[in-house]
Amino acid sequence: MSFDLYRADGEVIRYGDDARFSFTATGHLVIYDGAHKIVFGQHSWDRVEEPVPPPGK
């Protein structure tokens, strides 16, 4: 099922039928769009940068 994400700054991001979403325990929105994982903050739906584990961990 496709859906739109309406951000606080007025931007609308459209996701297709292959996209899925869930929420973390801290209220962040996680969108899986094909092979990509995008994390958004809960207040204005800004993208959140997550630390990437070092290679070999």
N, C-alpha and C positions, 0 to 999 in steps of 0.2 A: 504494500500500500504506500503510495507516495505521500509526502508531507512537505510543508513549508515551515521554515524557522524564521520567525519575525524578531529581529534584533532591536535593541533599544535605540540604536542610531538610525533606524528606518530601513536598513538593508533587509531584504528578504532572500533567504537561501532556499532553493528548491532541491529536494532529494527525490530520487526515483523509486521505483518499486523494489529495487534490490537493497535499499538502505534500511537499516534497523537502528533503533535507539534504545537507550536505557539510562537510568540515573544511578549515580554513586551514592554511598551512604552520606557523603558530605554535600549532596545536592547538585553536583556537576552533571551536566548532560553529556553522554557519550554517544556519538553517532558512528556506526560502522557503515561505510559507503564502499561496497566492493572490498578491495584489499586495504582500504584506508581506515584509520581510527582517528577521530577528531574529538577533542574534549573541549567543552564550553563551560565557562563560569555561570553560576546560577543567577546572577543579578542582571547583567545586561547581555548575556549570551556571547561574551567576548571569548575568543579562543584562549585556552590555557596551555602554556608550555609545560610539558611534563619532562622531568629528568630522564635521560636515556641511560640504562645501565652500561657500565664499561664492557668492552668486548671480553668474552671469556667468563662472564659471571652468570 
